């Protein structure tokens, strides 16, 4: 079984629109609906778990129903049952992930795969999901990455250049990140109660646990919407 874990618990309002960015309407649909639609329609995705605050869960269920209905108009396959449930957001992003993993393990096996994706990444492609799942075979996990194009520097104080880094050895991580459910769950549990609060990326617990995580090419269009400029860029891509 392959389970998509969509992270939609963030409360950031950097775009100044008064609601979390993943629920902002873009081209007539909330941002979260784009990745929901992609997972609903992907034949290799068997289940969806969503981390979201209780106040948004009923609305998300309506959006899931709408996206499922749209898909079923062009396909004989029903997919409305893919949504298995919701998980409560945690103190940090990684705690939210752990909350989701705990719920997923109630209906999935530890040998199954979990795909972790941000609700604010609406440009996820079918091909990227497929590549992640196919590349995971024989490994503990997969992360899509982008190479660094610019010269990269390190600074100890954020003001002065401390050293030049080798950009050939530095990559920018994207999503979805795929992990063997049981191994990834154990890797997170080992970081409790305090170390998990300082995790910066979904793959970090797996790396700290010594899991076999492979990199595959990412997609430059699969960016995360954080600012108004990101939203404008997404809308420009929709209008191409």
Secondary structure, DSSP 4 states (H G I P E B T S, - for coil): -EEEEEE------TTSSSS-GGGSEETTEEHHHHHHHHHHH-TT--EEEEE--HHHHHHHHHHHHHHHHHHHTS-S---GGGEEEEE---SSHHHHHHHHHHHHTTTS-TTSEEEEEETT-TT--HHHHHHHHHHHTTSSEEEEEEE--S-EEE-SSSSS--EEE-GGG-EEE-S-EEEEHHHHHHHHHTTTTTGGGG--STTHHHHHTT--EEEEE--TT-----SHHHHHHHHHHHT-
